[in-house]
Structures are given as C-alpha cells and as structure tokens.
Amino acid sequence: MTEAIAAAARWQSCAIVEVATGTPAIKSFFLRLSEPFDYTAGQHVDVRLTAPCGYTAMRSYSIASAPSDSKVIELAIERLPDGEVSPFFHDVAQVGDTIELRGPLGGHFLWPGLPTNQCS
Ligand SMILES: Cc1cc2nc3c(=O)[nH]c(=O)nc-3n(C[C@H](O)[C@H](O)[C@H](O)COP(=O)(O)OP(=O)(O)OC[C@H]3O[C@@H](n4cnc5c(N)ncnc54)[C@H](O)[C@@H]3O)c2cc1C
C-alpha cells in the first residue's frame, strides 16, 4: 500500500470553518483539513459521525471545491428530510465543530489535456 493510499484510509479531524446556504435544501460546508491532501475532480470523502454512546454513521460526499493548495475543502450537502446524516449537517453542525473525514477516495479521472468535445 502506498503512503497516499494509506493516508486516504486514515480518519482525520476537520473543523467546520464556514457554512454557506446554496439553496433551501443545499448547504456548503467548508472543512479545514488537519492533514491536507491532493485530489482530482470527481473524488469524494467519507464523513463519520460518532454519538456519545459510540454509535457511528458514515456517508460519502463529493468534494465540491476545485483542487488547489488550500487546506479547506467544500462539501455541498443536500438535506434529505428523513435522512440521518444530512439533517445533522443542516440543523445541528456549526462553524467551530469538528467532524471526522477520510479521503480522497474514488478512481474517477479525466484524461489530462483532451479537449472537452473529443467524443462529439
Ligand atoms: C460517492 C458518493 C458521493 C456522494 N456525494 C454527495 C454529495 O456531494 N452531496 C450529497 O448531498 N450527497 C452525496 N452523496 C449521498 C450521501 O452519501 C448520503 O447518502 C446522503 O447525504 C443521505 O444521507 P442521510 O444520512 O441524510 O440519509 P439516509 O439516512 O441514508 O437516508 C436516505 C434516504 O433513504 C430513506 N431511508 C432511510 N432508511 C430507510 C428505510 N429503512 N426504509 C426506507 N427508506 C429509508 C430516507 O428517508 C432518506 O430519504 C454521495 C454518495 C456517494 C456514494
């Protein structure tokens, strides 16, 4: 296992540094990574919430921000009314809270340098 793969599998603590409302159902959460990583368009992270009793819930979210040197990534999360994790983000999570996250994950990639109309 390469170091990059091992690092992506490790959980890290992230602070919510900003919350922005996109639409009534979608909020963007900006998370400061304690262990910054490189990623490409299309990759996602796993987020893990742990209740005081030890119960955990894990969900995947695409990284909505463009790759850069920033230590902050954006997750755009839609609120599902009967969901478990997305309502927590919309109704409970605040700036300053920390959550656990691992990634980047996912093998989707773009051929570098190909024009966007290559297949038309
Ligand atoms: C690779 C990947 C990337 C993703 N990226 C994003 C993203 O960028 N943004 C985003 O918003 N989401 C994304 N998702 C979806 C996300 O992971 C969650 O599935 C989503 O947020 C819902 O989680 P939840 O805990 O709120 O809902 P859940 O609790 O998982 O429930 C989901 C739905 O199923 C219903 N449900 C739950 N339990 C039952 C049951 N027993 N019987 C019948 N119905 C039930 C709920 O009512 C709800 O409508 C992504 C998923 C994957 C796999």
PDBQT file of the ligand as one rigid body, heavy atoms in Angstrom, charges set to zero:
ROOT
HETATM    1  C1  LIG A 201     -19.615   8.613  -3.922  1.00  0.00    +0.000 C 
HETATM    2  C2  LIG A 201     -20.787   9.386  -3.309  1.00  0.00    +0.000 A 
HETATM    3  C3  LIG A 201     -20.773  10.757  -3.326  1.00  0.00    +0.000 A 
HETATM    4  C4  LIG A 201     -21.848  11.485  -2.781  1.00  0.00    +0.000 A 
HETATM    5  N1  LIG A 201     -21.812  12.846  -2.825  1.00  0.00    +0.000 NA
HETATM    6  C5  LIG A 201     -22.823  13.544  -2.278  1.00  0.00    +0.000 A 
HETATM    7  C6  LIG A 201     -22.792  14.994  -2.295  1.00  0.00    +0.000 A 
HETATM    8  O1  LIG A 201     -21.855  15.610  -2.808  1.00  0.00    +0.000 OA
HETATM    9  N2  LIG A 201     -23.831  15.654  -1.711  1.00  0.00    +0.000 N 
HETATM   10  C7  LIG A 201     -24.902  14.995  -1.136  1.00  0.00    +0.000 A 
HETATM   11  O2  LIG A 201     -25.829  15.658  -0.628  1.00  0.00    +0.000 OA
HETATM   12  N3  LIG A 201     -24.948  13.624  -1.103  1.00  0.00    +0.000 NA
HETATM   13  C8  LIG A 201     -23.937  12.912  -1.641  1.00  0.00    +0.000 A 
HETATM   14  N4  LIG A 201     -23.968  11.538  -1.583  1.00  0.00    +0.000 N 
HETATM   15  C9  LIG A 201     -25.063  10.887  -0.835  1.00  0.00    +0.000 C 
HETATM   16  C10 LIG A 201     -24.709  10.830   0.674  1.00  0.00    +0.000 C 
HETATM   17  O3  LIG A 201     -23.643   9.911   0.884  1.00  0.00    +0.000 OA
HETATM   18  C11 LIG A 201     -25.873  10.364   1.557  1.00  0.00    +0.000 C 
HETATM   19  O4  LIG A 201     -26.390   9.180   1.019  1.00  0.00    +0.000 OA
HETATM   20  C12 LIG A 201     -26.964  11.403   1.670  1.00  0.00    +0.000 C 
HETATM   21  O5  LIG A 201     -26.474  12.593   2.286  1.00  0.00    +0.000 OA
HETATM   22  C13 LIG A 201     -28.133  10.857   2.526  1.00  0.00    +0.000 C 
HETATM   23  O6  LIG A 201     -27.655  10.530   3.792  1.00  0.00    +0.000 OA
HETATM   24  P1  LIG A 201     -28.621  10.656   5.049  1.00  0.00    +0.000 P 
HETATM   25  O7  LIG A 201     -27.906  10.001   6.194  1.00  0.00    +0.000 OA
HETATM   26  O8  LIG A 201     -29.104  12.045   5.233  1.00  0.00    +0.000 OA
HETATM   27  O9  LIG A 201     -29.869   9.822   4.621  1.00  0.00    +0.000 OA
HETATM   28  P2  LIG A 201     -30.151   8.283   4.974  1.00  0.00    +0.000 P 
HETATM   29  O10 LIG A 201     -30.422   8.111   6.419  1.00  0.00    +0.000 OA
HETATM   30  O11 LIG A 201     -29.049   7.445   4.405  1.00  0.00    +0.000 OA
HETATM   31  O12 LIG A 201     -31.470   8.047   4.150  1.00  0.00    +0.000 OA
HETATM   32  C14 LIG A 201     -31.502   8.263   2.724  1.00  0.00    +0.000 C 
HETATM   33  C15 LIG A 201     -32.920   8.166   2.242  1.00  0.00    +0.000 C 
HETATM   34  O13 LIG A 201     -33.384   6.843   2.435  1.00  0.00    +0.000 OA
HETATM   35  C16 LIG A 201     -34.540   6.877   3.218  1.00  0.00    +0.000 C 
HETATM   36  N5  LIG A 201     -34.465   5.759   4.162  1.00  0.00    +0.000 N 
HETATM   37  C17 LIG A 201     -33.583   5.606   5.153  1.00  0.00    +0.000 A 
HETATM   38  N6  LIG A 201     -33.805   4.448   5.819  1.00  0.00    +0.000 NA
HETATM   39  C18 LIG A 201     -34.873   3.870   5.194  1.00  0.00    +0.000 A 
HETATM   40  C19 LIG A 201     -35.579   2.668   5.380  1.00  0.00    +0.000 A 
HETATM   41  N7  LIG A 201     -35.274   1.821   6.356  1.00  0.00    +0.000 N 
HETATM   42  N8  LIG A 201     -36.595   2.396   4.551  1.00  0.00    +0.000 NA
HETATM   43  C20 LIG A 201     -36.915   3.237   3.557  1.00  0.00    +0.000 A 
HETATM   44  N9  LIG A 201     -36.283   4.396   3.317  1.00  0.00    +0.000 NA
HETATM   45  C21 LIG A 201     -35.276   4.711   4.123  1.00  0.00    +0.000 A 
HETATM   46  C22 LIG A 201     -34.578   8.187   3.941  1.00  0.00    +0.000 C 
HETATM   47  O14 LIG A 201     -35.914   8.606   4.131  1.00  0.00    +0.000 OA
HETATM   48  C23 LIG A 201     -33.864   9.104   3.003  1.00  0.00    +0.000 C 
HETATM   49  O15 LIG A 201     -34.758   9.683   2.086  1.00  0.00    +0.000 OA
HETATM   50  C24 LIG A 201     -22.935  10.802  -2.177  1.00  0.00    +0.000 A 
HETATM   51  C25 LIG A 201     -22.926   9.389  -2.148  1.00  0.00    +0.000 A 
HETATM   52  C26 LIG A 201     -21.887   8.701  -2.714  1.00  0.00    +0.000 A 
HETATM   53  C27 LIG A 201     -21.926   7.186  -2.690  1.00  0.00    +0.000 C 
ENDROOT
TORSDOF 0
